[in-house]
Structures are given as structure tokens and as C-alpha cells.
């Protein structure tokens, strides 16, 4: 699942935290299919970041105030996608570089992840709203 889709959905919900929104409403802002948004919301519900209510007047809402939700929580909720990806070609077993590449890519990706997560944990939905959206 895309961190960008999940973060976008969370910011839409954070913009009006007392209002429930349908996946169709959120999808119109994200520019994605409502099914994609529902998948992201499902992961966010599992992580305790979003609440959903079925039926008329239902929809999704933040499970807690935006100032208490960090971007790192959202990142971890959607499955921690790779920062760096290798190529699709199978390793050439006769080449030590080729055979080592999957481990090298994993090592570099892990190093970035270990450094990025603390940064994401310091950025809240409220700070993103205040600094990037509401001040415009």
C-alpha cells in the first residue's frame, strides 16, 4: 500500500477531525479509486489510527486527535514500503557482484529506514496541516 495515499487520506480526515467522510469523498481529494482508499483505511483502522462507521452518516474519522498522530505511525501501518528497490533481473550466479546485489539493496534500504523512521515519528498530522496546508 502507498504511504502517499494513506498520508493524503489522513490529512483529509485531519482537516476536519469531527466529520466522518466516505471513501468516495476521500478518493476525490486523493485522485484515487475509492477501493484503493478503502484498502488504506483498513490498514489504518487496524493500526488504531482511523475509526469507521457503516451506514448513513457513517464513514471514516480519525481515531485520535491530529496532534497525536505521527507520520511514522502511518508509514508503519501501511507496510513500510522499500525506500530502495533492486532491479527485476535474476542474479547471474557466475558473478559475485550480481549474487551480492539483493543483500546490498536490503542493507541500504534498512539503513535508510532506520534513519527515516525517527524523523517521521516527529512529524504530526497537525504540524503538516499547520505548516503546509492551513498557512497557504
C-alpha positions as CSV (number, residue, x, y, z in Angstrom):
1,X,0.0,0.0,0.0
2,X,1.2,3.5,-0.8
3,X,2.3,5.7,2.1
4,X,1.4,8.7,0.0
5,X,-2.2,7.6,-0.4
6,X,-2.5,6.8,3.4
7,X,-0.9,10.1,4.4
8,X,-3.2,12.0,2.0
9,X,-6.3,10.3,3.3
10,X,-5.2,11.0,6.9
11,X,-4.7,14.7,6.1
12,X,-8.1,14.9,4.5
13,X,-9.6,13.5,7.7
14,X,-7.4,15.7,9.9
15,X,-8.5,18.8,8.1
16,X,-12.0,18.3,9.7
17,X,-11.5,15.8,12.5
18,X,-15.1,16.0,13.8
19,X,-16.6,15.0,10.4
20,X,-16.9,11.4,9.0
21,X,-16.1,11.1,5.4
22,X,-16.8,8.3,2.9
23,X,-14.1,6.6,0.9
24,X,-15.5,8.3,-2.2
25,X,-15.1,11.8,-0.7
26,X,-11.6,11.0,0.4
27,X,-10.8,9.4,-3.0
28,X,-11.8,12.6,-4.8
29,X,-9.1,14.5,-3.0
30,X,-6.5,11.7,-3.3
31,X,-7.3,11.3,-7.0
32,X,-7.5,7.5,-6.5
33,X,-10.2,4.8,-6.8
34,X,-12.4,4.5,-3.6
35,X,-11.3,0.9,-3.4
36,X,-7.7,1.9,-3.0
37,X,-8.7,4.4,-0.3
38,X,-10.7,1.7,1.5
39,X,-7.7,-0.6,1.5
40,X,-5.6,2.1,3.0
41,X,-8.3,2.9,5.6
42,X,-8.5,-0.7,6.5
43,X,-4.8,-0.8,7.4
44,X,-5.2,2.5,9.3
45,X,-8.1,1.1,11.2
46,X,-6.0,-2.0,12.2
47,X,-3.3,0.4,13.4
48,X,-5.8,2.2,15.6
49,X,-5.5,5.5,13.7
50,X,-8.9,5.6,12.0
51,X,-12.4,4.6,13.0
52,X,-15.1,3.7,10.5
53,X,-18.8,3.5,10.9
54,X,-21.1,1.9,8.3
55,X,-24.4,3.2,7.0
56,X,-26.0,6.6,6.5
57,X,-24.0,9.2,8.3
58,X,-21.1,6.8,8.6
59,X,-17.7,6.9,7.1
60,X,-14.1,7.3,8.3
61,X,-12.8,9.6,11.0
62,X,-9.5,9.9,12.9
63,X,-9.4,7.7,16.0
64,X,-7.4,10.3,17.9
65,X,-6.5,14.0,17.6
66,X,-4.2,15.0,14.7
67,X,-1.6,16.4,17.0
68,X,-1.1,12.9,18.4
69,X,-0.7,11.0,15.1
70,X,2.8,10.9,13.7
71,X,3.7,10.3,10.0
72,X,5.8,7.4,11.3
73,X,2.7,5.6,12.6
74,X,1.1,5.9,9.2
75,X,4.2,4.7,7.5
76,X,4.4,1.6,9.6
77,X,0.6,1.0,9.3
78,X,0.8,0.6,5.5
79,X,3.5,-1.9,5.5
80,X,6.8,0.0,5.3
81,X,7.4,0.1,1.6
82,X,11.0,-0.1,0.5
83,X,13.0,3.1,0.1
84,X,15.3,1.5,-2.4
85,X,14.4,-1.3,-4.7
86,X,16.7,-3.5,-6.8
87,X,16.1,-4.4,-10.4
88,X,14.0,-7.3,-11.6
89,X,16.7,-9.3,-13.3
90,X,17.7,-12.6,-11.7
91,X,21.3,-12.7,-10.3
92,X,24.0,-14.1,-12.5
93,X,25.4,-16.9,-10.3
94,X,28.8,-16.6,-12.0
95,X,29.2,-13.0,-10.8
96,X,29.9,-12.2,-7.2
97,X,28.6,-8.6,-7.6
98,X,25.3,-9.9,-9.1
99,X,24.8,-12.5,-6.4
100,X,25.5,-9.9,-3.7
101,X,23.1,-7.2,-5.0
102,X,19.9,-8.4,-3.2
103,X,21.8,-8.2,0.2
104,X,23.3,-4.9,-0.7
105,X,20.0,-3.4,-1.6
106,X,18.4,-4.8,1.6
107,X,21.2,-3.4,3.7
108,X,21.0,0.1,2.2
109,X,17.2,0.1,2.4
110,X,17.3,-0.9,6.0
111,X,19.8,1.8,6.8
112,X,17.6,4.5,5.3
113,X,14.5,3.1,7.1
114,X,16.3,3.2,10.5
115,X,17.2,6.8,9.9
116,X,13.9,7.9,8.4
117,X,11.5,6.5,10.9
118,X,12.7,8.7,13.8
119,X,12.2,11.8,11.5
120,X,8.7,10.6,10.5
121,X,7.8,10.0,14.2
122,X,8.5,13.7,14.9
123,X,6.1,15.0,12.3
124,X,2.4,15.0,13.3
125,X,-0.7,15.4,11.1
126,X,-1.3,18.7,12.9
127,X,2.1,20.0,12.1
128,X,1.7,19.2,8.5
129,X,-1.7,20.9,8.4
130,X,-0.4,24.0,10.2
131,X,2.8,24.3,8.2
132,X,1.8,23.2,4.8
133,X,-2.0,23.3,4.3
134,X,-3.6,25.9,6.6
135,X,-0.9,28.6,6.2
136,X,-1.5,28.9,2.4
